[in-house]
Amino acid sequence: MEEARVFVFENYCRIHHKIDLSALGEKLAMDQDQAERWIINLIRNALLDTKIDSEERCVVMGADSHSVYEQVMERTRDLNVWSGTLAINLANMLNETKKEKARKVRAAREEE
């Protein structure tokens, strides 16, 4: 249940900049006070750039969030690096396999 709450909270925060605690508590299946305590603990443990406005009873997300475009570009860049590394490692493994086969063939010819 805890992981589901974190998942809902993260996704809800990506969409909204300012979140009413009662609405968030409803989404997390908690009352408003429980939701506030849960979010405070989450902010402490995860070091989120989030503030709780006690007067308005809402959570205000920090301005550091990356746009969806930036996230896609970052993941694409990472994917390119991983793909390149995988291709190099695969080529090295194939070369090693070919060399090992050639050694075995040479060894077999020498024994004959």
Secondary structure, 3 states (H helix, E strand, C coil): CHHHHHHHHHHHHHHCCEEEHHHHHHHCCCCHHHHHHHHHHHHHHHCCCEEEECCCCEEEECCCCCCHHHHHHHHHHHHHHHHHHHHHHHHHHHHHHHHHHHHHHHHHHHHC
